[in-house]
Amino acid sequence: MANAVKTIAKYIKRNEDKEAAAVLRELCQALEGGSSFELARMYELNNKAFRLALELLEEWRFDRHVIERRLQKYLDQDDKDDNAA
């Protein structure tokens, strides 16, 4: 998620006074904090900001998948260790 976040941070700094920057900031905070975000807010975004939001969501989803797979791997390993003992 680092690439999209970095790109969004640059976008926000260059467009601090625009509503799109506020929406992107809210989306990032919601994903980071696990809180809700009203997807209808994305409708307010211009094309560039909307594409950035989609990239962020794509990277966030991939990162979550990887984390869940790692967690499952460790859980499976702990089960094997418990059964061996």
Steps between C-alpha positions, in 0.01 A plus 500: 500500500805721529508606135140619488529670839813685390332615179188608686709690756663694216160566345361627832797734554457650152122529533446570871216744440298267276221270611665205323796525737268486800319195361827318429625583849178362653528183292860443612408557863204263477708222347782553749270512800250240388217750521215559259514714189203605291581378151267760350770753593715353223240624250613853585853432379642613169641229271858519630401488867251220430773292333725562801224382732455183297876434506496543875211258540671246274827516695315492833307189395818326382682590824210364707506176302873458556467572873217250536702234317798563729277479806348173380848361433607574857175363640547180302860475620390543863245220454775271367726593793220433749425161345866403504533577871 
